[in-house]
Amino acid sequence: MFLDIDGTLLDLAPTPSLVRVDDVVAERLPALARALDGAVALITGRAIADADQLFPGLSLPIAGQHGTERRGADGKTHHHRLPQPGIARLRRELARFAARHAGVMLEDKGATLALHYRQSPRLAAHVHRTVRAQIATGARGRAWRMQPGKGIVELRPDGRDKGTAIAEFMAEPPFRGRMPVFLGDDRSDEFGFAAVARMGGWSVKVGAGPTRARFRLPDVAAVRRWLAAPVAPPQAAEAAH
Protein backbone atom coordinates (compact mmCIF):
# COMPACT_ATOMS: atom_id res chain seq x y z
CA MET A 1 0.00 0.00 0.00
CA PHE A 2 1.44 3.35 -1.12
CA LEU A 3 -0.23 6.56 0.02
CA ASP A 4 0.19 10.20 -0.99
CA ILE A 5 -0.29 12.61 1.92
CA ASP A 6 -1.67 16.04 0.96
CA GLY A 7 -5.05 15.84 -0.74
CA THR A 8 -5.19 12.06 -0.26
CA LEU A 9 -4.71 11.15 3.40
CA LEU A 10 -5.10 14.71 4.65
CA ASP A 11 -7.21 17.66 3.51
CA LEU A 12 -5.37 20.44 1.72
CA ALA A 13 -4.76 23.71 3.56
CA PRO A 14 -3.73 27.22 2.42
CA THR A 15 -0.09 26.40 3.32
CA PRO A 16 1.67 23.08 4.10
CA SER A 17 2.23 24.10 7.73
CA LEU A 18 -1.53 24.41 8.30
CA VAL A 19 -2.33 20.82 7.29
CA ARG A 20 -3.69 18.82 10.22
CA VAL A 21 -3.75 15.07 10.90
CA ASP A 22 -7.12 13.82 12.11
CA ASP A 23 -7.54 11.03 14.65
CA VAL A 24 -8.81 8.48 12.11
CA VAL A 25 -5.64 8.71 10.01
CA ALA A 26 -3.33 8.82 13.03
CA GLU A 27 -4.89 5.63 14.41
CA ARG A 28 -5.41 3.81 11.13
CA LEU A 29 -1.94 4.05 9.61
CA PRO A 30 -0.18 1.99 12.33
CA ALA A 31 -3.01 -0.57 12.25
CA LEU A 32 -2.79 -0.81 8.45
CA ALA A 33 0.97 -1.29 8.61
CA ARG A 34 0.57 -4.12 11.13
CA ALA A 35 -2.14 -5.79 9.05
CA LEU A 36 0.04 -5.69 5.93
CA ASP A 37 3.22 -6.85 7.68
CA GLY A 38 4.79 -3.42 7.32
CA ALA A 39 4.12 -3.04 3.58
CA VAL A 40 2.76 0.52 3.84
CA ALA A 41 4.72 3.54 2.57
CA LEU A 42 4.04 7.24 2.21
CA ILE A 43 4.83 8.75 -1.22
CA THR A 44 4.95 12.53 -1.02
CA GLY A 45 6.33 15.74 -2.40
CA ARG A 46 7.11 16.84 1.16
CA ALA A 47 10.58 16.40 2.61
CA ILE A 48 10.83 13.34 4.84
CA ALA A 49 11.66 15.47 7.89
CA ASP A 50 8.53 17.55 7.28
CA ALA A 51 6.30 14.48 6.86
CA ASP A 52 7.70 12.91 10.04
CA GLN A 53 6.51 15.96 11.98
CA LEU A 54 2.96 15.23 10.81
CA PHE A 55 3.16 11.65 12.09
CA PRO A 56 5.42 11.74 15.16
CA GLY A 57 6.60 8.34 16.37
CA LEU A 58 5.25 6.47 13.33
CA SER A 59 8.36 6.25 11.11
CA LEU A 60 6.78 4.46 8.15
CA PRO A 61 8.75 3.77 4.98
CA ILE A 62 8.52 6.98 2.96
CA ALA A 63 9.65 8.59 -0.28
CA GLY A 64 10.01 12.36 -0.02
CA GLN A 65 10.54 15.16 -2.51
CA HIS A 66 9.19 13.05 -5.39
CA GLY A 67 11.63 10.23 -4.75
CA THR A 68 14.82 12.27 -4.35
CA GLU A 69 15.00 10.87 -0.80
CA ARG A 70 13.63 7.57 0.47
CA ARG A 71 13.54 5.72 3.79
CA GLY A 72 13.14 1.98 3.45
CA ALA A 73 11.43 -0.46 5.78
CA ASP A 74 14.85 -1.17 7.31
CA GLY A 75 15.07 2.46 8.45
CA LYS A 76 17.92 3.37 6.09
CA THR A 77 17.54 6.64 4.19
CA HIS A 78 18.69 6.86 0.58
CA HIS A 79 19.47 10.26 -0.95
CA HIS A 80 19.47 10.45 -4.74
CA ARG A 81 21.86 13.33 -5.27
CA LEU A 82 21.14 14.18 -8.88
CA PRO A 83 22.87 17.12 -10.53
CA GLN A 84 21.13 20.37 -9.62
CA PRO A 85 22.63 23.02 -11.89
CA GLY A 86 21.37 26.49 -11.18
CA ILE A 87 19.45 25.67 -7.99
CA ALA A 88 20.92 28.69 -6.19
CA ARG A 89 19.75 31.00 -8.99
CA LEU A 90 16.32 29.35 -9.10
CA ARG A 91 15.95 29.68 -5.33
CA ARG A 92 16.96 33.35 -5.46
CA GLU A 93 14.73 34.33 -8.39
CA LEU A 94 11.67 32.45 -7.16
CA ALA A 95 12.07 33.96 -3.68
CA ARG A 96 12.08 37.41 -5.25
CA PHE A 97 8.98 36.53 -7.27
CA ALA A 98 7.13 35.29 -4.17
CA ALA A 99 8.08 38.42 -2.22
CA ARG A 100 6.51 40.60 -4.93
CA HIS A 101 3.16 38.78 -4.95
CA ALA A 102 0.86 38.52 -1.95
CA GLY A 103 -0.43 35.00 -1.38
CA VAL A 104 2.53 33.32 -3.12
CA MET A 105 5.00 31.37 -0.97
CA LEU A 106 8.28 29.68 -1.87
CA GLU A 107 8.93 26.38 -0.10
CA ASP A 108 12.57 25.29 -0.21
CA LYS A 109 12.72 21.55 0.49
CA GLY A 110 16.42 21.17 -0.24
CA ALA A 111 16.47 19.03 -3.39
CA THR A 112 13.23 20.52 -4.74
CA LEU A 113 11.51 23.92 -4.76
CA ALA A 114 7.79 24.72 -4.70
CA LEU A 115 5.78 27.86 -5.34
CA HIS A 116 2.43 27.78 -3.52
CA TYR A 117 -0.31 30.05 -4.83
CA ARG A 118 -3.42 28.48 -3.26
CA GLN A 119 -4.15 31.75 -1.46
CA SER A 120 -3.98 33.70 -4.75
CA PRO A 121 -5.46 31.40 -7.41
CA ARG A 122 -5.84 34.30 -9.85
CA LEU A 123 -2.03 34.25 -10.19
CA ALA A 124 -1.95 30.65 -11.45
CA ALA A 125 -1.06 31.44 -15.06
CA HIS A 126 1.56 34.02 -14.00
CA VAL A 127 3.19 31.53 -11.61
CA HIS A 128 3.33 28.81 -14.27
CA ARG A 129 4.81 31.17 -16.87
CA THR A 130 7.42 32.39 -14.41
CA VAL A 131 8.53 28.90 -13.44
CA ARG A 132 8.75 27.79 -17.07
CA ALA A 133 10.82 30.86 -17.91
CA GLN A 134 13.18 30.27 -14.99
CA ILE A 135 13.72 26.62 -15.96
CA ALA A 136 14.43 27.63 -19.55
CA THR A 137 16.99 30.24 -18.52
CA GLY A 138 20.48 28.94 -19.15
CA ALA A 139 21.70 26.05 -21.28
CA ARG A 140 21.40 23.53 -18.45
CA GLY A 141 17.73 24.06 -17.66
CA ARG A 142 16.90 20.58 -19.01
CA ALA A 143 18.07 19.11 -15.68
CA TRP A 144 14.87 20.40 -14.07
CA ARG A 145 11.25 19.41 -14.50
CA MET A 146 8.19 21.52 -13.73
CA GLN A 147 5.60 19.59 -11.71
CA PRO A 148 2.16 21.28 -11.45
CA GLY A 149 -0.19 20.37 -8.62
CA LYS A 150 -3.22 21.77 -6.79
CA GLY A 151 -2.35 25.40 -6.14
CA ILE A 152 1.34 24.61 -6.42
CA VAL A 153 4.13 24.36 -8.99
CA GLU A 154 7.21 22.37 -8.04
CA LEU A 155 10.66 22.13 -9.59
CA ARG A 156 12.23 18.71 -9.26
CA PRO A 157 15.42 17.22 -10.70
CA ASP A 158 14.88 15.24 -13.89
CA GLY A 159 14.98 11.46 -13.43
CA ARG A 160 13.11 11.13 -10.13
CA ASP A 161 9.37 10.92 -9.53
CA LYS A 162 6.83 9.04 -7.42
CA GLY A 163 6.84 6.13 -9.87
CA THR A 164 10.58 5.52 -9.54
CA ALA A 165 10.20 5.58 -5.74
CA ILE A 166 7.42 2.97 -5.79
CA ALA A 167 9.46 0.74 -8.10
CA GLU A 168 12.38 0.87 -5.67
CA PHE A 169 10.16 -0.07 -2.73
CA MET A 170 8.73 -2.98 -4.71
CA ALA A 171 12.23 -4.43 -5.12
CA GLU A 172 12.67 -4.61 -1.34
CA PRO A 173 11.00 -6.47 1.52
CA PRO A 174 8.28 -6.35 2.76
CA PHE A 175 6.88 -5.05 -0.56
CA ARG A 176 8.67 -7.44 -2.92
CA GLY A 177 6.49 -10.11 -4.52
CA ARG A 178 3.22 -8.41 -3.59
CA MET A 179 0.63 -6.44 -5.55
CA PRO A 180 1.04 -2.65 -5.23
CA VAL A 181 -1.87 -0.30 -4.51
CA PHE A 182 -1.30 3.47 -4.78
CA LEU A 183 -3.65 6.30 -3.76
CA GLY A 184 -2.98 9.84 -4.99
CA ASP A 185 -4.83 12.98 -5.95
CA ASP A 186 -2.88 15.22 -8.33
CA ARG A 187 -0.70 15.29 -11.43
CA SER A 188 2.50 14.30 -9.64
CA ASP A 189 0.77 11.05 -8.62
CA GLU A 190 0.20 10.05 -12.25
CA PHE A 191 3.80 8.77 -12.35
CA GLY A 192 2.92 6.46 -9.47
CA PHE A 193 -0.27 5.30 -11.18
CA ALA A 194 1.71 4.39 -14.30
CA ALA A 195 4.32 2.48 -12.30
CA VAL A 196 1.67 0.52 -10.40
CA ALA A 197 -0.15 -0.34 -13.65
CA ARG A 198 3.08 -1.75 -15.13
CA MET A 199 3.36 -4.03 -12.09
CA GLY A 200 -0.23 -5.25 -12.34
CA GLY A 201 -1.39 -3.28 -9.31
CA TRP A 202 -4.30 -1.02 -8.43
CA SER A 203 -4.20 2.76 -8.82
CA VAL A 204 -6.77 4.98 -7.09
CA LYS A 205 -7.35 8.62 -7.98
CA VAL A 206 -8.77 10.78 -5.19
CA GLY A 207 -11.06 13.55 -6.45
CA ALA A 208 -12.07 14.81 -9.87
CA GLY A 209 -9.99 15.30 -12.99
CA PRO A 210 -8.52 13.23 -15.83
CA THR A 211 -6.31 10.35 -14.76
CA ARG A 212 -4.76 7.07 -15.83
CA ALA A 213 -5.75 5.53 -12.49
CA ARG A 214 -7.95 2.45 -12.62
CA PHE A 215 -10.23 3.40 -9.71
CA ARG A 216 -11.47 6.59 -8.07
CA LEU A 217 -12.54 7.80 -4.63
CA PRO A 218 -14.43 11.13 -4.48
CA ASP A 219 -12.53 12.88 -1.68
CA VAL A 220 -10.30 12.60 1.41
CA ALA A 221 -13.27 11.62 3.56
CA ALA A 222 -13.85 8.59 1.32
CA VAL A 223 -10.18 7.63 1.70
CA ARG A 224 -10.57 7.72 5.48
CA ARG A 225 -13.66 5.49 5.31
CA TRP A 226 -11.90 3.05 3.00
CA LEU A 227 -8.82 2.86 5.22
CA ALA A 228 -11.03 2.35 8.27
CA ALA A 229 -12.48 -0.86 6.79
CA PRO A 230 -11.13 -4.08 8.33
CA VAL A 231 -8.04 -5.55 6.65
CA ALA A 232 -7.24 -9.24 7.07
CA PRO A 233 -3.55 -10.04 7.69
CA PRO A 234 -1.86 -11.82 4.75
CA GLN A 235 -1.86 -15.17 6.60
CA ALA A 236 -5.60 -14.94 7.24
CA ALA A 237 -6.32 -13.96 3.64
CA GLU A 238 -4.34 -16.94 2.37
CA ALA A 239 -6.15 -19.28 4.76
CA ALA A 240 -9.52 -17.97 3.55
CA HIS A 241 -8.67 -19.15 0.02
One Martini backbone bead per residue (centre of mass of N, CA, C, O) as a GRO file, in nm:
protein
  241
    1MET     BB    1   0.093   0.039   0.026
    2PHE     BB    2   0.044   0.362  -0.128
    3LEU     BB    3   0.064   0.709   0.009
    4ASP     BB    4  -0.045   0.998  -0.014
    5ILE     BB    5  -0.105   1.297   0.154
    6ASP     BB    6  -0.189   1.554   0.009
    7GLY     BB    7  -0.530   1.505  -0.077
    8THR     BB    8  -0.559   1.206   0.056
    9LEU     BB    9  -0.518   1.180   0.371
   10LEU     BB   10  -0.520   1.500   0.363
   11ASP     BB   11  -0.626   1.800   0.382
   12LEU     BB   12  -0.608   2.083   0.243
   13ALA     BB   13  -0.418   2.390   0.266
   14PRO     BB   14  -0.293   2.700   0.225
   15THR     BB   15  -0.055   2.560   0.387
   16PRO     BB   16   0.150   2.309   0.492
   17SER     BB   17   0.147   2.398   0.806
   18LEU     BB   18  -0.191   2.368   0.821
   19VAL     BB   19  -0.190   2.080   0.825
   20ARG     BB   20  -0.401   1.812   0.950
   21VAL     BB   21  -0.428   1.538   1.174
   22ASP     BB   22  -0.644   1.299   1.216
   23ASP     BB   23  -0.745   1.038   1.411
   24VAL     BB   24  -0.797   0.824   1.195
   25VAL     BB   25  -0.516   0.831   1.063
   26ALA     BB   26  -0.337   0.797   1.317
   27GLU     BB   27  -0.468   0.508   1.379
   28ARG     BB   28  -0.463   0.353   1.096
   29LEU     BB   29  -0.172   0.329   0.997
   30PRO     BB   30  -0.056   0.127   1.205
   31ALA     BB   31  -0.272  -0.093   1.151
   32LEU     BB   32  -0.207  -0.131   0.851
   33ALA     BB   33   0.088  -0.213   0.884
   34ARG     BB   34   0.031  -0.467   1.050
   35ALA     BB   35  -0.163  -0.611   0.845
   36LEU     BB   36   0.087  -0.576   0.610
   37ASP     BB   37   0.372  -0.628   0.728
   38GLY     BB   38   0.481  -0.315   0.657
   39ALA     BB   39   0.338  -0.254   0.355
   40VAL     BB   40   0.374   0.080   0.411
   41ALA     BB   41   0.381   0.390   0.218
   42LEU     BB   42   0.495   0.712   0.169
   43ILE     BB   43   0.411   0.946  -0.108
   44THR     BB   44   0.591   1.256  -0.145
   45GLY     BB   45   0.674   1.605  -0.174
   46ARG     BB   46   0.775   1.604   0.085
   47ALA     BB   47   0.979   1.607   0.325
   48ILE     BB   48   1.059   1.381   0.553
   49ALA     BB   49   1.083   1.568   0.802
   50ASP     BB   50   0.802   1.692   0.762
   51ALA     BB   51   0.629   1.430   0.770
   52ASP     BB   52   0.721   1.337   1.057
   53GLN     BB   53   0.569   1.572   1.204
   54LEU     BB   54   0.281   1.461   1.138
   55PHE     BB   55   0.402   1.151   1.238
   56PRO     BB   56   0.479   1.093   1.532
   57GLY     BB   57   0.639   0.776   1.586
   58LEU     BB   58   0.600   0.607   1.313
   59SER     BB   59   0.810   0.549   1.077
   60LEU     BB   60   0.761   0.506   0.785
   61PRO     BB   61   0.789   0.438   0.489
   62ILE     BB   62   0.950   0.685   0.259
   63ALA     BB   63   0.891   0.927  -0.002
   64GLY     BB   64   1.061   1.222  -0.087
   65GLN     BB   65   1.070   1.456  -0.315
   66HIS     BB   66   0.993   1.264  -0.553
   67GLY     BB   67   1.240   1.046  -0.473
   68THR     BB   68   1.512   1.194  -0.364
   69GLU     BB   69   1.401   1.050  -0.101
   70ARG     BB   70   1.447   0.738   0.106
   71ARG     BB   71   1.274   0.521   0.339
   72GLY     BB   72   1.299   0.221   0.447
   73ALA     BB   73   1.204  -0.052   0.636
   74ASP     BB   74   1.508  -0.047   0.770
   75GLY     BB   75   1.564   0.287   0.805
   76LYS     BB   76   1.707   0.365   0.553
   77THR     BB   77   1.851   0.642   0.387
   78HIS     BB   78   1.804   0.768   0.053
   79HIS     BB   79   2.008   0.975  -0.161
   80HIS     BB   80   1.941   1.144  -0.469
   81ARG     BB   81   2.214   1.303  -0.613
   82LEU     BB   82   2.139   1.509  -0.836
   83PRO     BB   83   2.184   1.727  -1.056
   84GLN     BB   84   2.173   2.106  -0.969
   85PRO     BB   85   2.163   2.327  -1.180
   86GLY     BB   86   2.082   2.648  -1.060
   87ILE     BB   87   1.946   2.648  -0.770
   88ALA     BB   88   2.033   2.922  -0.657
   89ARG     BB   89   1.892   3.092  -0.872
   90LEU     BB   90   1.607   2.981  -0.838
   91ARG     BB   91   1.575   3.053  -0.543
   92ARG     BB   92   1.617   3.359  -0.577
   93GLU     BB   93   1.398   3.425  -0.797
   94LEU     BB   94   1.150   3.297  -0.650
   95ALA     BB   95   1.169   3.470  -0.396
   96ARG     BB   96   1.121   3.738  -0.536
   97PHE     BB   97   0.848   3.669  -0.655
   98ALA     BB   98   0.699   3.609  -0.387
   99ALA     BB   99   0.752   3.895  -0.258
  100ARG     BB  100   0.570   4.046  -0.491
  101HIS     BB  101   0.331   3.827  -0.409
  102ALA     BB  102   0.048   3.789  -0.271
  103GLY     BB  103   0.004   3.445  -0.175
  104VAL     BB  104   0.304   3.370  -0.227
  105MET     BB  105   0.512   3.068  -0.175
  106LEU     BB  106   0.829   2.955  -0.084
  107GLU     BB  107   0.950   2.613  -0.093
  108ASP     BB  108   1.238   2.477   0.064
  109LYS     BB  109   1.350   2.127   0.049
  110GLY     BB  110   1.645   2.126  -0.117
  111ALA     BB  111   1.592   1.939  -0.392
  112THR     BB  112   1.332   2.120  -0.391
  113LEU     BB  113   1.078   2.339  -0.533
  114ALA     BB  114   0.797   2.563  -0.422
  115LEU     BB  115   0.500   2.718  -0.547
  116HIS     BB  116   0.252   2.881  -0.368
  117TYR     BB  117  -0.112   2.980  -0.475
  118ARG     BB  118  -0.383   2.921  -0.309
  119GLN     BB  119  -0.430   3.231  -0.206
  120SER     BB  120  -0.377   3.309  -0.541
  121PRO     BB  121  -0.535   3.186  -0.809
  122ARG     BB  122  -0.507   3.427  -1.021
  123LEU     BB  123  -0.178   3.352  -1.050
  124ALA     BB  124  -0.133   3.087  -1.203
  125ALA     BB  125  -0.026   3.169  -1.485
  126HIS     BB  126   0.214   3.339  -1.381
  127VAL     BB  127   0.359   3.115  -1.229
  128HIS     BB  128   0.400   2.920  -1.466
  129ARG     BB  129   0.560   3.112  -1.649
  130THR     BB  130   0.792   3.168  -1.453
  131VAL     BB  131   0.896   2.880  -1.419
  132ARG     BB  132   0.951   2.821  -1.714
  133ALA     BB  133   1.153   3.053  -1.755
  134GLN     BB  134   1.360   2.962  -1.538
  135ILE     BB  135   1.425   2.685  -1.661
  136ALA     BB  136   1.515   2.804  -1.950
  137THR     BB  137   1.741   2.937  -1.815
  138GLY     BB  138   1.981   2.827  -1.963
  139ALA     BB  139   2.146   2.538  -2.086
  140ARG     BB  140   2.068   2.353  -1.802
  141GLY     BB  141   1.743   2.330  -1.770
  142ARG     BB  142   1.694   2.012  -1.832
  143ALA     BB  143   1.739   1.916  -1.521
  144TRP     BB  144   1.445   2.023  -1.502
  145ARG     BB  145   1.110   1.991  -1.358
  146MET     BB  146   0.775   2.061  -1.399
  147GLN     BB  147   0.525   2.035  -1.119
  148PRO     BB  148   0.208   2.028  -1.110
  149GLY     BB  149  -0.069   2.126  -0.894
  150LYS     BB  150  -0.260   2.220  -0.615
  151GLY     BB  151  -0.156   2.532  -0.590
  152ILE     BB  152   0.117   2.422  -0.740
  153VAL     BB  153   0.477   2.453  -0.817
  154GLU     BB  154   0.734   2.235  -0.910
  155LEU     BB  155   1.088   2.161  -0.871
  156ARG     BB  156   1.257   1.888  -1.026
  157PRO     BB  157   1.464   1.655  -1.085
  158ASP     BB  158   1.558   1.473  -1.326
  159GLY     BB  159   1.463   1.115  -1.278
  160ARG     BB  160   1.241   1.182  -1.052
  161ASP     BB  161   0.963   1.003  -0.895
  162LYS     BB  162   0.699   0.825  -0.772
  163GLY     BB  163   0.753   0.576  -0.951
  164THR     BB  164   1.048   0.517  -0.875
  165ALA     BB  165   0.993   0.475  -0.574
  166ILE     BB  166   0.800   0.234  -0.594
  167ALA     BB  167   0.995   0.045  -0.745
  168GLU     BB  168   1.200   0.030  -0.513
  169PHE     BB  169   1.018  -0.090  -0.300
  170MET     BB  170   0.936  -0.352  -0.474
  171ALA     BB  171   1.249  -0.465  -0.436
  172GLU     BB  172   1.163  -0.481  -0.131
  173PRO     BB  173   1.125  -0.547   0.179
  174PRO     BB  174   0.776  -0.618   0.215
  175PHE     BB  175   0.694  -0.574  -0.107
  176ARG     BB  176   0.801  -0.805  -0.239
  177GLY     BB  177   0.572  -0.999  -0.433
  178ARG     BB  178   0.348  -0.781  -0.444
  179MET     BB  179   0.062  -0.587  -0.468
  180PRO     BB  180   0.014  -0.272  -0.575
  181VAL     BB  181  -0.112   0.027  -0.401
  182PHE     BB  182  -0.226   0.359  -0.515
  183LEU     BB  183  -0.276   0.683  -0.362
  184GLY     BB  184  -0.398   0.982  -0.536
  185ASP     BB  185  -0.463   1.343  -0.659
  186ASP     BB  186  -0.237   1.434  -0.867
  187ARG     BB  187  -0.007   1.479  -1.119
  188SER     BB  188   0.234   1.347  -0.960
  189ASP     BB  189   0.074   1.060  -0.933
  190GLU     BB  190   0.083   0.948  -1.226
  191PHE     BB  191   0.354   0.800  -1.200
  192GLY     BB  192   0.247   0.592  -0.997
  193PHE     BB  193   0.019   0.474  -1.167
  194ALA     BB  194   0.201   0.367  -1.393
  195ALA     BB  195   0.378   0.179  -1.222
  196VAL     BB  196   0.149   0.001  -1.109
  197ALA     BB  197   0.041  -0.099  -1.382
  198ARG     BB  198   0.307  -0.248  -1.469
  199MET     BB  199   0.263  -0.440  -1.191
  200GLY     BB  200  -0.055  -0.510  -1.159
  201GLY     BB  201  -0.200  -0.290  -1.007
  202TRP     BB  202  -0.354  -0.041  -0.805
  203SER     BB  203  -0.525   0.264  -0.890
  204VAL     BB  204  -0.612   0.576  -0.698
  205LYS     BB  205  -0.821   0.839  -0.741
  206VAL     BB  206  -0.854   1.158  -0.581
  207GLY     BB  207  -1.101   1.290  -0.728
  208ALA     BB  208  -1.100   1.494  -0.980
  209GLY     BB  209  -1.010   1.426  -1.304
  210PRO     BB  210  -0.783   1.329  -1.503
  211THR     BB  211  -0.674   0.975  -1.553
  212ARG     BB  212  -0.492   0.652  -1.521
  213ALA     BB  213  -0.655   0.543  -1.318
  214ARG     BB  214  -0.867   0.275  -1.227
  215PHE     BB  215  -0.966   0.432  -0.975
  216ARG     BB  216  -1.213   0.602  -0.746
  217LEU     BB  217  -1.225   0.871  -0.512
  218PRO     BB  218  -1.386   1.164  -0.417
  219ASP     BB  219  -1.229   1.192  -0.125
  220VAL     BB  220  -1.083   1.204   0.181
  221ALA     BB  221  -1.319   1.078   0.334
  222ALA     BB  222  -1.319   0.815   0.165
  223VAL     BB  223  -1.039   0.724   0.247
  224ARG     BB  224  -1.097   0.693   0.547
  225ARG     BB  225  -1.318   0.478   0.515
  226TRP     BB  226  -1.145   0.270   0.367
  227LEU     BB  227  -0.917   0.246   0.589
  228ALA     BB  228  -1.132   0.157   0.819
  229ALA     BB  229  -1.146  -0.102   0.705
  230PRO     BB  230  -1.103  -0.415   0.729
  231VAL     BB  231  -0.788  -0.607   0.754
  232ALA     BB  232  -0.644  -0.885   0.652
  233PRO     BB  233  -0.406  -1.073   0.706
  234PRO     BB  234  -0.221  -1.257   0.496
  235GLN     BB  235  -0.270  -1.532   0.638
  236ALA     BB  236  -0.581  -1.512   0.642
  237ALA     BB  237  -0.624  -1.479   0.338
  238GLU     BB  238  -0.498  -1.750   0.257
  239ALA     BB  239  -0.688  -1.931   0.428
  240ALA     BB  240  -0.957  -1.844   0.284
  241HIS     BB  241  -0.852  -1.997   0.006
   0.00000   0.00000   0.00000
